[in-house]
Amino acid sequence: MPLKNAYITVKDHKDNFLTHPKCRLINTSKSDVGRIVKVKIDCINKAVRLKSKLMQWTDTDQVLNWFTGLEKQTYSFFKFDVVDFYPSISEKLVIKSLIFAGIYTSVPTEDLSLIKNACKSILYEQGNLWQKKRANNTSSLFDVAQGSFMGAELCELVGLFLLDGLKNIFGLERVGLYRDDGLAVLPNSSGYIVERLKKQTH
């Protein structure tokens, strides 16, 4: 693993940037195993999308095609986003997502080992090495780092797992994810029903 200095990008496009500034940490030290894992997870994602019919959009045109095909006057729209998507992906969640993917396509045991290996991550900055601290105050080398070779593909895999749960709330063809942004439609409903769906989604 080549050691390169990490850096941050400032999220200055957010509405409350001046009062509550946030940044994104980019880890440029990444394992070359991630190049192999990227291809493997991409194949898994394509197979799951094809066979499950889950609506995971991979570009803006797919979202627009779905949107223009709707009879908009009969629906209410429901949008949501996954907060801190990359940092919240744990090893346990990745394993659950791969077990889910195994329903639709073959996921060999050695692929799981490769993925775990590629997710071992350290942070390098001006000669100092850091590893991620978890909520229970333990350190872990497992991290889906932004800027890693397979980070986007792993997020898509977890996104498909999330969509499988969301389809039980909205229906298969009524909810979709584009990266960490979600959009769903529901037949024009009362405020009570919409509020209940919000809680279920959360």
Salt bridges, closest charged atoms under 4 A:
ASP32 OD1 - ARG35 NE 3.56
ASP42 OD2 - LYS46 NZ 3.34
GLU91 OE2 - LYS116 NZ 3.55
ASP111 OD1 - LYS40 NZ 3.24
ASP143 OD1 - LYS132 NZ 2.98
GLU153 OE2 - LYS38 NZ 2.87
GLU156 OE1 - ARG49 NH1 3.48
ASP164 OD1 - LYS167 NZ 2.99
